[in-house]
Amino acid sequence: MANTISINNIIVENKSVSDRILLESIPSEGGNLQIAIEAMRKGHILEFEYKKYYSTDAKHYTIEPYCVKLYHRRWYLLGRYPHIKDYRLFAFDRMSNVNITSAKFRIDVSFNAKEYFDECFGVALNTSVPVQKVIVRAYINERYYLRDLPLHPTQRLIGEGDGYFDYEIIMRPTEDFLGYLLSRSNFVKIISPETLAIQLQEMAQSILDRYK
């Protein structure tokens, strides 16, 4: 968010060329984001309607707003249910009728937003997927791309060969991580664990089957 504000300031200061500064659009509701941040700042419980893609009806939620995160052009809200103390992630573009209630809450002092997502690739924290050491081999120019834009904070170079670099990553390899690797499948390969490589092969095969 701070980076976004900084970029906006740069654009404002350079109005004469603002039509030549192109940014990615973020379709999420800015108004809902602002309301959620205000609730976080004031320590008030938030209520809203939420409709999943596969659901025909919206469901009402009352949650403690803990943090917001931008990922792949979508803003997400991490909230905690007041009574069961369980966390849940919501996409802002699926929320409606967002309101700040008069009820207040105290954030758990042990909560750290960055640490909460440390084991994730993006926003999907699936605890049923264990933390693993994943070795990804990147070929040709992709090896430099991953060097300059690491996939994860734990990424480190552990080896190289003729036309490739091997990177080690320690994380929960959830479907969003595999989906990203699949999108770059011409240039990357999972070296280990073998079970993860097989899972990626099966995803690739399902794509081939769809085109039959």
Secondary structure, 3 states (H helix, E strand, C coil): CHHHHHHHHHHHHCHHHHHHCCCCCCCCCHHHHHHHHHHHHHCEEEEEEECCCCCCCCEEEEEEEEEEEEECCEEEEEEECCCCCCEEEEEHHHEEEEEEEEEECCCCCCCCHHHHCCCCCCCCCCCCCCCEEEEEEEECCHHHHHHHCCCCCCCEEEEEECCEEEEEEEECCCHHHHHHHHHCCCCEEEEECHHHHHHHHHHHHHHHHHCC
